Amino acid sequence: MRYLLVLLLIGVIGVLGYLAFNWEKPTNNVQGEIELGDANAASGSDQKFNYLVSQTSNNCGLQKEIVFNYPDDQRIQGSCCDKMDRHAYQEQIEGLKKYKDISIIPTDPYDISASQAKQLFKFFEEIELTSEQQTIYNEAMKMSDEGGPCCCKCWHWDAYEGLAKKLIADFGWDSEQIANLWDISDACGGTGHEHTT
């Protein structure tokens, strides 16, 4: 009887040892999602989200003066405040597709090149709105979810203020269009988003 118990114990130890050495960690946790991320994946895809959620080059303290000194190919990625939400991110990317023919509008607010940000900063600095156009801008500020282009006065605020000026001055956009674009281009993170249907 003792001999059978010893054999059973050896068998159990062997099975547990095999499982311990051959067990694969699940990939549905946060670390697994980050490891599966792909910087070159299509915007809105799970792989792109999994990459961007761990990026920190976008933050509240980043100002346009710093971005102006970046090389043009440097990327500003991730959210500035709250952790990105997969569903909200995918809704935003889907919503931005309706602007695909306007090249100055970034297609992914969580992944913008320094060169595109610099272009938007130039609009911010160079475009002087008329009083009527400024009224449109001011109304958009009141209508937008964040009370402006972003949740904080960072580089993103200045870039999207420049974008708004360009769209108002040269494309004839109204306050509702500007507010809607700001809302769908939010890079603050969190679960707030605009449904596209």
KERO-5365 format. One record per residue (C-alpha): residue number from 1; residue in one letter; x, y, z. Coordinates in nm, 4 decimals, padded with zeros to 6 digits. Example, Ala and Ser with C-alpha at 12.3 -4.5 7.8 and 13.67 -1.06 7.14 Angstrom:
2
<r><i>1</i><aa>a</aa><east>01.2300</east><north>-00.4500</north><up>00.7800</up></r>
<r><i>2</i><aa>s</aa><east>01.3670</east><north>-00.1060</north><up>00.7140</up></r>
//
This chain:
197
<r><i>1</i><aa>m</aa><east>00.0000</east><north>00.0000</north><up>00.0000</up></r>
<r><i>2</i><aa>r</aa><east>00.2809</east><north>00.2384</north><up>00.0896</up></r>
<r><i>3</i><aa>y</aa><east>00.4493</east><north>00.1520</north><up>-00.2400</up></r>
<r><i>4</i><aa>l</aa><east>00.1332</east><north>00.2520</north><up>-00.4342</up></r>
<r><i>5</i><aa>l</aa><east>00.1091</east><north>00.5827</north><up>-00.2482</up></r>
<r><i>6</i><aa>v</aa><east>00.4729</east><north>00.6607</north><up>-00.3314</up></r>
<r><i>7</i><aa>l</aa><east>00.4088</east><north>00.5812</north><up>-00.6991</up></r>
<r><i>8</i><aa>l</aa><east>00.0951</east><north>00.7985</north><up>-00.6987</up></r>
<r><i>9</i><aa>l</aa><east>00.2839</east><north>01.0872</north><up>-00.5361</up></r>
<r><i>10</i><aa>i</aa><east>00.5658</east><north>01.0577</north><up>-00.7915</up></r>
<r><i>11</i><aa>g</aa><east>00.3083</east><north>01.0591</north><up>-01.0711</up></r>
<r><i>12</i><aa>v</aa><east>00.1359</east><north>01.3710</north><up>-00.9363</up></r>
<r><i>13</i><aa>i</aa><east>00.4702</east><north>01.5492</north><up>-00.8972</up></r>
<r><i>14</i><aa>g</aa><east>00.5634</east><north>01.4526</north><up>-01.2524</up></r>
<r><i>15</i><aa>v</aa><east>00.2372</east><north>01.5866</north><up>-01.3967</up></r>
<r><i>16</i><aa>l</aa><east>00.2670</east><north>01.9128</north><up>-01.2010</up></r>
<r><i>17</i><aa>g</aa><east>00.6275</east><north>01.9527</north><up>-01.3131</up></r>
<r><i>18</i><aa>y</aa><east>00.5306</east><north>01.8995</north><up>-01.6765</up></r>
<r><i>19</i><aa>l</aa><east>00.2508</east><north>02.1535</north><up>-01.6512</up></r>
<r><i>20</i><aa>a</aa><east>00.4771</east><north>02.4083</north><up>-01.4805</up></r>
<r><i>21</i><aa>f</aa><east>00.7396</east><north>02.3910</north><up>-01.7560</up></r>
<r><i>22</i><aa>n</aa><east>00.4958</east><north>02.3805</north><up>-02.0470</up></r>
<r><i>23</i><aa>w</aa><east>00.2360</east><north>02.6295</north><up>-01.9260</up></r>
<r><i>24</i><aa>e</aa><east>00.2001</east><north>02.9385</north><up>-02.1457</up></r>
<r><i>25</i><aa>k</aa><east>00.1026</east><north>03.2654</north><up>-01.9873</up></r>
<r><i>26</i><aa>p</aa><east>-00.2357</east><north>03.3950</north><up>-02.1080</up></r>
<r><i>27</i><aa>t</aa><east>-00.2234</east><north>03.6813</north><up>-02.3551</up></r>
<r><i>28</i><aa>n</aa><east>-00.5521</east><north>03.8434</north><up>-02.2581</up></r>
<r><i>29</i><aa>n</aa><east>-00.4065</east><north>04.0423</north><up>-01.9705</up></r>
<r><i>30</i><aa>v</aa><east>-00.2654</east><north>04.3948</north><up>-02.0016</up></r>
<r><i>31</i><aa>q</aa><east>00.0959</east><north>04.2816</north><up>-02.0334</up></r>
<r><i>32</i><aa>g</aa><east>-00.0005</east><north>04.0333</north><up>-02.3037</up></r>
<r><i>33</i><aa>e</aa><east>-00.1920</east><north>04.3025</north><up>-02.4926</up></r>
<r><i>34</i><aa>i</aa><east>00.1069</east><north>04.5355</north><up>-02.4851</up></r>
<r><i>35</i><aa>e</aa><east>00.3370</east><north>04.2606</north><up>-02.6097</up></r>
<r><i>36</i><aa>l</aa><east>00.1021</east><north>04.1957</north><up>-02.9028</up></r>
<r><i>37</i><aa>g</aa><east>00.1023</east><north>04.5623</north><up>-03.0041</up></r>
<r><i>38</i><aa>d</aa><east>00.2293</east><north>04.6741</north><up>-03.3432</up></r>
<r><i>39</i><aa>a</aa><east>00.3413</east><north>05.0322</north><up>-03.4094</up></r>
<r><i>40</i><aa>n</aa><east>00.2833</east><north>04.9861</north><up>-03.7824</up></r>
<r><i>41</i><aa>a</aa><east>-00.0649</east><north>04.8342</north><up>-03.7575</up></r>
<r><i>42</i><aa>a</aa><east>-00.3647</east><north>05.0178</north><up>-03.9026</up></r>
<r><i>43</i><aa>s</aa><east>-00.5154</east><north>05.2900</north><up>-03.6854</up></r>
<r><i>44</i><aa>g</aa><east>-00.8155</east><north>05.1572</north><up>-03.4954</up></r>
<r><i>45</i><aa>s</aa><east>-00.6926</east><north>04.7974</north><up>-03.4987</up></r>
<r><i>46</i><aa>d</aa><east>-00.6439</east><north>04.5974</north><up>-03.1794</up></r>
<r><i>47</i><aa>q</aa><east>-00.2711</east><north>04.5729</north><up>-03.2541</up></r>
<r><i>48</i><aa>k</aa><east>-00.2354</east><north>04.9507</north><up>-03.2883</up></r>
<r><i>49</i><aa>f</aa><east>-00.4355</east><north>05.0106</north><up>-02.9701</up></r>
<r><i>50</i><aa>n</aa><east>-00.2209</east><north>04.7584</north><up>-02.7822</up></r>
<r><i>51</i><aa>y</aa><east>00.0880</east><north>04.9493</north><up>-02.8932</up></r>
<r><i>52</i><aa>l</aa><east>-00.0424</east><north>05.3018</north><up>-02.8280</up></r>
<r><i>53</i><aa>v</aa><east>-00.1840</east><north>05.2254</north><up>-02.4832</up></r>
<r><i>54</i><aa>s</aa><east>00.1719</east><north>05.1876</north><up>-02.3506</up></r>
<r><i>55</i><aa>q</aa><east>00.3185</east><north>05.4964</north><up>-02.5207</up></r>
<r><i>56</i><aa>t</aa><east>00.3913</east><north>05.8097</north><up>-02.3168</up></r>
<r><i>57</i><aa>s</aa><east>00.5353</east><north>06.0650</north><up>-02.5595</up></r>
<r><i>58</i><aa>n</aa><east>00.2011</east><north>06.2492</north><up>-02.5407</up></r>
<r><i>59</i><aa>n</aa><east>00.1505</east><north>06.4115</north><up>-02.2011</up></r>
<r><i>60</i><aa>c</aa><east>-00.0051</east><north>06.7183</north><up>-02.0401</up></r>
<r><i>61</i><aa>g</aa><east>00.3307</east><north>06.8886</north><up>-01.9888</up></r>
<r><i>62</i><aa>l</aa><east>00.4346</east><north>06.8679</north><up>-02.3543</up></r>
<r><i>63</i><aa>q</aa><east>00.4249</east><north>07.2152</north><up>-02.5089</up></r>
<r><i>64</i><aa>k</aa><east>00.4524</east><north>07.3277</north><up>-02.8715</up></r>
<r><i>65</i><aa>e</aa><east>00.7934</east><north>07.4869</north><up>-02.8111</up></r>
<r><i>66</i><aa>i</aa><east>00.9330</east><north>07.1427</north><up>-02.7306</up></r>
<r><i>67</i><aa>v</aa><east>00.7625</east><north>06.9758</north><up>-03.0273</up></r>
<r><i>68</i><aa>f</aa><east>00.9073</east><north>07.2399</north><up>-03.2634</up></r>
<r><i>69</i><aa>n</aa><east>01.2520</east><north>07.1039</north><up>-03.1714</up></r>
<r><i>70</i><aa>y</aa><east>01.1604</east><north>06.7429</north><up>-03.2505</up></r>
<r><i>71</i><aa>p</aa><east>01.2811</east><north>06.5819</north><up>-03.5724</up></r>
<r><i>72</i><aa>d</aa><east>00.9960</east><north>06.5737</north><up>-03.8230</up></r>
<r><i>73</i><aa>d</aa><east>00.9664</east><north>06.1953</north><up>-03.8149</up></r>
<r><i>74</i><aa>q</aa><east>00.9290</east><north>06.1728</north><up>-03.4366</up></r>
<r><i>75</i><aa>r</aa><east>00.5874</east><north>06.0460</north><up>-03.3254</up></r>
<r><i>76</i><aa>i</aa><east>00.3719</east><north>06.1870</north><up>-03.0448</up></r>
<r><i>77</i><aa>q</aa><east>00.1849</east><north>05.8837</north><up>-02.9179</up></r>
<r><i>78</i><aa>g</aa><east>-00.0497</east><north>05.7733</north><up>-02.6428</up></r>
<r><i>79</i><aa>s</aa><east>-00.2951</east><north>05.9711</north><up>-02.4297</up></r>
<r><i>80</i><aa>c</aa><east>-00.2126</east><north>06.2817</north><up>-02.2301</up></r>
<r><i>81</i><aa>c</aa><east>-00.4257</east><north>06.2223</north><up>-01.9202</up></r>
<r><i>82</i><aa>d</aa><east>-00.6367</east><north>05.9083</north><up>-01.8743</up></r>
<r><i>83</i><aa>k</aa><east>-00.5580</east><north>05.5590</north><up>-01.9945</up></r>
<r><i>84</i><aa>m</aa><east>-00.6798</east><north>05.4911</north><up>-02.3478</up></r>
<r><i>85</i><aa>d</aa><east>-01.0008</east><north>05.2933</north><up>-02.3866</up></r>
<r><i>86</i><aa>r</aa><east>-01.0153</east><north>05.0444</north><up>-02.6747</up></r>
<r><i>87</i><aa>h</aa><east>-01.3805</east><north>05.1034</north><up>-02.7681</up></r>
<r><i>88</i><aa>a</aa><east>-01.3525</east><north>05.4827</north><up>-02.7489</up></r>
<r><i>89</i><aa>y</aa><east>-01.0331</east><north>05.4767</north><up>-02.9588</up></r>
<r><i>90</i><aa>q</aa><east>-01.1915</east><north>05.2615</north><up>-03.2281</up></r>
<r><i>91</i><aa>e</aa><east>-01.5015</east><north>05.4838</north><up>-03.2377</up></r>
<r><i>92</i><aa>q</aa><east>-01.2810</east><north>05.7903</north><up>-03.2812</up></r>
<r><i>93</i><aa>i</aa><east>-01.0828</east><north>05.6386</north><up>-03.5680</up></r>
<r><i>94</i><aa>e</aa><east>-01.4046</east><north>05.5320</north><up>-03.7386</up></r>
<r><i>95</i><aa>g</aa><east>-01.5515</east><north>05.8804</north><up>-03.6941</up></r>
<r><i>96</i><aa>l</aa><east>-01.2418</east><north>06.0514</north><up>-03.8355</up></r>
<r><i>97</i><aa>k</aa><east>-01.2710</east><north>05.8552</north><up>-04.1607</up></r>
<r><i>98</i><aa>k</aa><east>-01.5319</east><north>06.1016</north><up>-04.2844</up></r>
<r><i>99</i><aa>y</aa><east>-01.2540</east><north>06.3649</north><up>-04.2974</up></r>
<r><i>100</i><aa>k</aa><east>-01.0111</east><north>06.1465</north><up>-04.4966</up></r>
<r><i>101</i><aa>d</aa><east>-01.0129</east><north>06.3869</north><up>-04.7918</up></r>
<r><i>102</i><aa>i</aa><east>-00.8893</east><north>06.6790</north><up>-04.5786</up></r>
<r><i>103</i><aa>s</aa><east>-00.5194</east><north>06.5988</north><up>-04.5414</up></r>
<r><i>104</i><aa>i</aa><east>-00.4518</east><north>06.8509</north><up>-04.2643</up></r>
<r><i>105</i><aa>i</aa><east>-00.6811</east><north>06.6602</north><up>-04.0248</up></r>
<r><i>106</i><aa>p</aa><east>-00.4835</east><north>06.3922</north><up>-03.8371</up></r>
<r><i>107</i><aa>t</aa><east>-00.6306</east><north>06.0451</north><up>-03.8899</up></r>
<r><i>108</i><aa>d</aa><east>-00.5267</east><north>05.9209</north><up>-03.5442</up></r>
<r><i>109</i><aa>p</aa><east>-00.5151</east><north>06.1711</north><up>-03.2552</up></r>
<r><i>110</i><aa>y</aa><east>-00.3103</east><north>05.9260</north><up>-03.0464</up></r>
<r><i>111</i><aa>d</aa><east>-00.0360</east><north>05.8967</north><up>-03.3087</up></r>
<r><i>112</i><aa>i</aa><east>00.0722</east><north>06.2204</north><up>-03.4775</up></r>
<r><i>113</i><aa>s</aa><east>00.4051</east><north>06.2980</north><up>-03.6409</up></r>
<r><i>114</i><aa>a</aa><east>00.5993</east><north>06.6013</north><up>-03.5228</up></r>
<r><i>115</i><aa>s</aa><east>00.5921</east><north>06.7345</north><up>-03.8806</up></r>
<r><i>116</i><aa>q</aa><east>00.2113</east><north>06.7359</north><up>-03.8857</up></r>
<r><i>117</i><aa>a</aa><east>00.1966</east><north>06.8956</north><up>-03.5409</up></r>
<r><i>118</i><aa>k</aa><east>00.4366</east><north>07.1687</north><up>-03.6601</up></r>
<r><i>119</i><aa>q</aa><east>00.2127</east><north>07.2383</north><up>-03.9595</up></r>
<r><i>120</i><aa>l</aa><east>-00.0849</east><north>07.2849</north><up>-03.7276</up></r>
<r><i>121</i><aa>f</aa><east>00.1215</east><north>07.5104</north><up>-03.4972</up></r>
<r><i>122</i><aa>k</aa><east>00.1981</east><north>07.7335</north><up>-03.7968</up></r>
<r><i>123</i><aa>f</aa><east>-00.1749</east><north>07.7725</north><up>-03.8615</up></r>
<r><i>124</i><aa>f</aa><east>-00.2115</east><north>07.8619</north><up>-03.4916</up></r>
<r><i>125</i><aa>e</aa><east>00.0547</east><north>08.1323</north><up>-03.5149</up></r>
<r><i>126</i><aa>e</aa><east>-00.0049</east><north>08.2711</north><up>-03.8648</up></r>
<r><i>127</i><aa>i</aa><east>-00.3834</east><north>08.2781</north><up>-03.9131</up></r>
<r><i>128</i><aa>e</aa><east>-00.5646</east><north>08.5831</north><up>-03.7822</up></r>
<r><i>129</i><aa>l</aa><east>-00.9397</east><north>08.5262</north><up>-03.7656</up></r>
<r><i>130</i><aa>t</aa><east>-01.1822</east><north>08.8051</north><up>-03.8479</up></r>
<r><i>131</i><aa>s</aa><east>-01.4222</east><north>08.9043</north><up>-03.5722</up></r>
<r><i>132</i><aa>e</aa><east>-01.6953</east><north>08.6948</north><up>-03.7349</up></r>
<r><i>133</i><aa>q</aa><east>-01.4614</east><north>08.3949</north><up>-03.7622</up></r>
<r><i>134</i><aa>q</aa><east>-01.3500</east><north>08.4429</north><up>-03.4016</up></r>
<r><i>135</i><aa>t</aa><east>-01.7139</east><north>08.4264</north><up>-03.2949</up></r>
<r><i>136</i><aa>i</aa><east>-01.7407</east><north>08.0868</north><up>-03.4674</up></r>
<r><i>137</i><aa>y</aa><east>-01.4302</east><north>07.9721</north><up>-03.2813</up></r>
<r><i>138</i><aa>n</aa><east>-01.5611</east><north>08.0980</north><up>-02.9466</up></r>
<r><i>139</i><aa>e</aa><east>-01.8940</east><north>07.9220</north><up>-03.0001</up></r>
<r><i>140</i><aa>a</aa><east>-01.7108</east><north>07.5976</north><up>-03.0782</up></r>
<r><i>141</i><aa>m</aa><east>-01.5256</east><north>07.6321</north><up>-02.7474</up></r>
<r><i>142</i><aa>k</aa><east>-01.8570</east><north>07.6456</north><up>-02.5618</up></r>
<r><i>143</i><aa>m</aa><east>-02.0012</east><north>07.3519</north><up>-02.7552</up></r>
<r><i>144</i><aa>s</aa><east>-01.7060</east><north>07.1116</north><up>-02.7284</up></r>
<r><i>145</i><aa>d</aa><east>-01.6961</east><north>06.8464</north><up>-02.4561</up></r>
<r><i>146</i><aa>e</aa><east>-01.3609</east><north>06.9670</north><up>-02.3197</up></r>
<r><i>147</i><aa>g</aa><east>-01.4333</east><north>07.3409</north><up>-02.3471</up></r>
<r><i>148</i><aa>g</aa><east>-01.1781</east><north>07.3652</north><up>-02.6267</up></r>
<r><i>149</i><aa>p</aa><east>-00.9491</east><north>07.1535</north><up>-02.8420</up></r>
<r><i>150</i><aa>c</aa><east>-00.8186</east><north>06.9386</north><up>-02.5536</up></r>
<r><i>151</i><aa>c</aa><east>-00.8646</east><north>06.8650</north><up>-02.1843</up></r>
<r><i>152</i><aa>c</aa><east>-00.5438</east><north>07.0527</north><up>-02.0972</up></r>
<r><i>153</i><aa>k</aa><east>-00.3413</east><north>07.3415</north><up>-02.2420</up></r>
<r><i>154</i><aa>c</aa><east>-00.0756</east><north>07.1242</north><up>-02.3987</up></r>
<r><i>155</i><aa>w</aa><east>00.0721</east><north>07.0906</north><up>-02.7502</up></r>
<r><i>156</i><aa>h</aa><east>-00.2501</east><north>06.9171</north><up>-02.8616</up></r>
<r><i>157</i><aa>w</aa><east>-00.4567</east><north>07.2236</north><up>-02.7634</up></r>
<r><i>158</i><aa>d</aa><east>-00.2356</east><north>07.4552</north><up>-02.9720</up></r>
<r><i>159</i><aa>a</aa><east>-00.2236</east><north>07.2158</north><up>-03.2675</up></r>
<r><i>160</i><aa>y</aa><east>-00.5993</east><north>07.1701</north><up>-03.2810</up></r>
<r><i>161</i><aa>e</aa><east>-00.6611</east><north>07.5411</north><up>-03.2273</up></r>
<r><i>162</i><aa>g</aa><east>-00.4444</east><north>07.5958</north><up>-03.5353</up></r>
<r><i>163</i><aa>l</aa><east>-00.6408</east><north>07.3295</north><up>-03.7215</up></r>
<r><i>164</i><aa>a</aa><east>-00.9678</east><north>07.4985</north><up>-03.6254</up></r>
<r><i>165</i><aa>k</aa><east>-00.8420</east><north>07.8359</north><up>-03.7458</up></r>
<r><i>166</i><aa>k</aa><east>-00.7464</east><north>07.6860</north><up>-04.0818</up></r>
<r><i>167</i><aa>l</aa><east>-01.0792</east><north>07.5075</north><up>-04.1217</up></r>
<r><i>168</i><aa>i</aa><east>-01.2757</east><north>07.8213</north><up>-04.0317</up></r>
<r><i>169</i><aa>a</aa><east>-01.0674</east><north>08.0613</north><up>-04.2431</up></r>
<r><i>170</i><aa>d</aa><east>-01.0093</east><north>07.8511</north><up>-04.5548</up></r>
<r><i>171</i><aa>f</aa><east>-01.2774</east><north>07.5801</north><up>-04.5492</up></r>
<r><i>172</i><aa>g</aa><east>-01.5718</east><north>07.7821</north><up>-04.4135</up></r>
<r><i>173</i><aa>w</aa><east>-01.6412</east><north>07.5492</north><up>-04.1209</up></r>
<r><i>174</i><aa>d</aa><east>-01.8987</east><north>07.6518</north><up>-03.8614</up></r>
<r><i>175</i><aa>s</aa><east>-01.8830</east><north>07.6173</north><up>-03.4828</up></r>
<r><i>176</i><aa>e</aa><east>-02.0674</east><north>07.2851</north><up>-03.4744</up></r>
<r><i>177</i><aa>q</aa><east>-01.8275</east><north>07.1271</north><up>-03.7222</up></r>
<r><i>178</i><aa>i</aa><east>-01.5271</east><north>07.2470</north><up>-03.5234</up></r>
<r><i>179</i><aa>a</aa><east>-01.6697</east><north>07.1248</north><up>-03.1914</up></r>
<r><i>180</i><aa>n</aa><east>-01.7511</east><north>06.7851</north><up>-03.3421</up></r>
<r><i>181</i><aa>l</aa><east>-01.3995</east><north>06.7514</north><up>-03.4826</up></r>
<r><i>182</i><aa>w</aa><east>-01.2430</east><north>06.8438</north><up>-03.1501</up></r>
<r><i>183</i><aa>d</aa><east>-01.4598</east><north>06.5912</north><up>-02.9691</up></r>
<r><i>184</i><aa>i</aa><east>-01.3744</east><north>06.3069</north><up>-03.2076</up></r>
<r><i>185</i><aa>s</aa><east>-01.0040</east><north>06.4072</north><up>-03.2039</up></r>
<r><i>186</i><aa>d</aa><east>-00.9719</east><north>06.4073</north><up>-02.8255</up></r>
<r><i>187</i><aa>a</aa><east>-00.6406</east><north>06.2538</north><up>-02.7141</up></r>
<r><i>188</i><aa>c</aa><east>-00.7099</east><north>06.2714</north><up>-02.3400</up></r>
<r><i>189</i><aa>g</aa><east>-00.7929</east><north>05.9013</north><up>-02.3031</up></r>
<r><i>190</i><aa>g</aa><east>-01.0854</east><north>05.7672</north><up>-02.1024</up></r>
<r><i>191</i><aa>t</aa><east>-01.4168</east><north>05.6257</north><up>-02.2166</up></r>
<r><i>192</i><aa>g</aa><east>-01.5823</east><north>05.9350</north><up>-02.3620</up></r>
<r><i>193</i><aa>h</aa><east>-01.6368</east><north>05.9127</north><up>-02.7364</up></r>
<r><i>194</i><aa>e</aa><east>-01.8666</east><north>05.9974</north><up>-03.0224</up></r>
<r><i>195</i><aa>h</aa><east>-02.0759</east><north>05.7220</north><up>-03.1783</up></r>
<r><i>196</i><aa>t</aa><east>-02.0672</east><north>05.7321</north><up>-03.5548</up></r>
<r><i>197</i><aa>t</aa><east>-02.4142</east><north>05.5868</north><up>-03.6136</up></r>
//
